[in-house]
Amino acid sequence: MANQDITFTPDPDADSISSDVTTFNGIMMSTQIPTRADGSLELGDITAQSECTLQALKVALERAGSSMDRVMHLTIYLTDMADRAAFNEVYQRFFAKPWPVRAAVGVASLAVEGMRVEVTAMAAKA
């Protein structure tokens, strides 16, 4: 049975088994990986991957009627916690005070070999 108060926005990738965003009661959640504007994966250094990941998040939020300044919570998954400082440098170009609540989690691997970062966010609708 479908929940009429929940809306899922499918990922543009036909093979994806995850929605881009879910809205419910005015709150949006989105998970993003280092995807370039053309849809290809960025598998370079952590700075390039972080920039692509946060830019993809920005685009998904705007498509859903929100924005980076409406992000309330961010979970950052890193395959190497030594990359946290470089991620934080990029993060500070996308976010400003008041900073979202966030957590950085070290993981053994992500879905694609060479992928070093993934984020999940919760944001208020604009």
C-alpha positions as a Markdown table, in Angstrom:
| # | Residue | x | y | z |
|---|---|---|---|---|
| 1 | Met | 0.0 | 0.0 | 0.0 |
| 2 | Ala | 1.4 | 3.4 | -1.0 |
| 3 | Asn | 1.9 | 6.1 | 1.6 |
| 4 | Gln | 0.3 | 9.3 | 0.2 |
| 5 | Asp | 2.2 | 11.5 | 2.7 |
| 6 | Ile | 5.6 | 10.3 | 1.5 |
| 7 | Thr | 7.1 | 11.1 | -1.9 |
| 8 | Phe | 10.1 | 9.3 | -3.4 |
| 9 | Thr | 12.1 | 10.9 | -6.3 |
| 10 | Pro | 13.8 | 8.2 | -8.3 |
| 11 | Asp | 17.5 | 8.4 | -8.9 |
| 12 | Pro | 18.1 | 9.3 | -12.6 |
| 13 | Asp | 20.3 | 6.1 | -13.0 |
| 14 | Ala | 17.9 | 3.4 | -14.2 |
| 15 | Asp | 19.9 | 0.8 | -12.4 |
| 16 | Ser | 19.8 | 2.5 | -9.0 |
| 17 | Ile | 18.0 | 0.8 | -6.2 |
| 18 | Ser | 17.8 | 4.0 | -4.2 |
| 19 | Ser | 15.7 | 7.2 | -4.4 |
| 20 | Asp | 17.4 | 10.5 | -4.7 |
| 21 | Val | 15.1 | 12.2 | -2.2 |
| 22 | Thr | 12.2 | 11.4 | 0.1 |
| 23 | Thr | 9.9 | 14.1 | 1.3 |
| 24 | Phe | 7.6 | 13.8 | 4.3 |
| 25 | Asn | 6.0 | 16.5 | 6.3 |
| 26 | Gly | 8.2 | 19.1 | 4.7 |
| 27 | Ile | 11.5 | 17.3 | 5.4 |
| 28 | Met | 13.8 | 16.0 | 2.6 |
| 29 | Met | 16.5 | 13.4 | 2.8 |
| 30 | Ser | 19.1 | 12.7 | 0.1 |
| 31 | Thr | 22.1 | 10.4 | -0.4 |
| 32 | Gln | 24.9 | 11.4 | -2.8 |
| 33 | Ile | 28.1 | 10.0 | -4.2 |
| 34 | Pro | 30.9 | 11.7 | -6.2 |
| 35 | Thr | 28.8 | 12.1 | -9.4 |
| 36 | Arg | 29.9 | 14.7 | -12.0 |
| 37 | Ala | 27.3 | 16.8 | -13.8 |
| 38 | Asp | 27.4 | 14.4 | -16.8 |
| 39 | Gly | 26.5 | 11.5 | -14.5 |
| 40 | Ser | 29.9 | 9.8 | -14.5 |
| 41 | Leu | 31.7 | 9.0 | -11.2 |
| 42 | Glu | 34.7 | 11.1 | -10.0 |
| 43 | Leu | 37.2 | 8.6 | -8.7 |
| 44 | Gly | 40.1 | 11.0 | -8.3 |
| 45 | Asp | 41.5 | 12.3 | -5.0 |
| 46 | Ile | 39.4 | 13.1 | -2.0 |
| 47 | Thr | 39.1 | 16.8 | -2.8 |
| 48 | Ala | 37.7 | 16.1 | -6.3 |
| 49 | Gln | 35.4 | 13.5 | -4.9 |
| 50 | Ser | 34.2 | 15.7 | -2.1 |
| 51 | Glu | 33.5 | 18.6 | -4.5 |
| 52 | Cys | 31.5 | 16.4 | -6.8 |
| 53 | Thr | 29.6 | 14.8 | -3.9 |
| 54 | Leu | 28.6 | 18.1 | -2.3 |
| 55 | Gln | 27.7 | 19.6 | -5.7 |
| 56 | Ala | 25.5 | 16.6 | -6.4 |
| 57 | Leu | 23.9 | 17.1 | -3.0 |
| 58 | Lys | 23.3 | 20.8 | -3.8 |
| 59 | Val | 21.6 | 19.9 | -7.2 |
| 60 | Ala | 19.4 | 17.2 | -5.6 |
| 61 | Leu | 18.3 | 19.6 | -2.8 |
| 62 | Glu | 17.5 | 22.4 | -5.2 |
| 63 | Arg | 15.5 | 19.9 | -7.4 |
| 64 | Ala | 13.5 | 18.9 | -4.3 |
| 65 | Gly | 12.8 | 22.5 | -3.3 |
| 66 | Ser | 15.4 | 23.0 | -0.7 |
| 67 | Ser | 19.0 | 24.2 | -0.5 |
| 68 | Met | 22.3 | 23.7 | 1.2 |
| 69 | Asp | 21.5 | 26.4 | 3.8 |
| 70 | Arg | 18.4 | 24.3 | 4.8 |
| 71 | Val | 20.5 | 21.2 | 5.6 |
| 72 | Met | 19.9 | 20.1 | 9.2 |
| 73 | His | 22.0 | 16.9 | 9.3 |
| 74 | Leu | 24.8 | 15.4 | 7.3 |
| 75 | Thr | 26.3 | 12.0 | 7.6 |
| 76 | Ile | 29.7 | 11.6 | 5.9 |
| 77 | Tyr | 31.0 | 8.2 | 5.0 |
| 78 | Leu | 34.8 | 8.1 | 4.4 |
| 79 | Thr | 36.8 | 5.0 | 3.4 |
| 80 | Asp | 39.9 | 6.6 | 5.1 |
| 81 | Met | 39.4 | 8.9 | 8.1 |
| 82 | Ala | 42.7 | 10.6 | 7.2 |
| 83 | Asp | 40.6 | 12.2 | 4.4 |
| 84 | Arg | 38.4 | 14.0 | 6.9 |
| 85 | Ala | 40.5 | 17.2 | 6.9 |
| 86 | Ala | 40.4 | 17.5 | 3.1 |
| 87 | Phe | 36.7 | 16.8 | 3.1 |
| 88 | Asn | 36.2 | 19.5 | 5.8 |
| 89 | Glu | 38.0 | 22.1 | 3.6 |
| 90 | Val | 35.6 | 21.4 | 0.7 |
| 91 | Tyr | 32.6 | 21.2 | 3.2 |
| 92 | Gln | 33.4 | 24.8 | 4.4 |
| 93 | Arg | 33.0 | 26.1 | 0.8 |
| 94 | Phe | 29.4 | 24.6 | 0.6 |
| 95 | Phe | 28.2 | 25.3 | 4.1 |
| 96 | Ala | 28.3 | 28.2 | 6.6 |
| 97 | Lys | 27.3 | 28.9 | 10.2 |
| 98 | Pro | 25.1 | 27.8 | 11.7 |
| 99 | Trp | 26.7 | 24.5 | 10.7 |
| 100 | Pro | 24.5 | 21.4 | 10.1 |
| 101 | Val | 24.5 | 18.7 | 12.7 |
| 102 | Arg | 26.9 | 16.1 | 11.3 |
| 103 | Ala | 28.8 | 12.9 | 11.8 |
| 104 | Ala | 31.7 | 11.4 | 10.0 |
| 105 | Val | 31.8 | 7.6 | 9.8 |
| 106 | Gly | 34.8 | 5.5 | 8.7 |
| 107 | Val | 33.8 | 2.6 | 6.5 |
| 108 | Ala | 35.7 | -0.3 | 5.0 |
| 109 | Ser | 34.4 | 0.4 | 1.4 |
| 110 | Leu | 31.7 | 2.0 | -0.6 |
| 111 | Ala | 29.6 | 0.7 | -3.5 |
| 112 | Val | 32.2 | 1.4 | -6.2 |
| 113 | Glu | 35.9 | 0.5 | -6.1 |
| 114 | Gly | 37.8 | 3.7 | -5.6 |
| 115 | Met | 34.9 | 5.7 | -4.2 |
| 116 | Arg | 36.1 | 7.4 | -1.1 |
| 117 | Val | 33.1 | 9.5 | 0.1 |
| 118 | Glu | 29.4 | 9.4 | 0.3 |
| 119 | Val | 27.0 | 11.7 | 2.2 |
| 120 | Thr | 23.4 | 11.4 | 3.4 |
| 121 | Ala | 21.6 | 14.6 | 4.3 |
| 122 | Met | 18.3 | 15.8 | 5.9 |
| 123 | Ala | 17.1 | 19.2 | 4.9 |
| 124 | Ala | 14.0 | 21.3 | 5.5 |
| 125 | Lys | 12.0 | 22.2 | 2.4 |
| 126 | Ala | 12.3 | 25.9 | 1.4 |
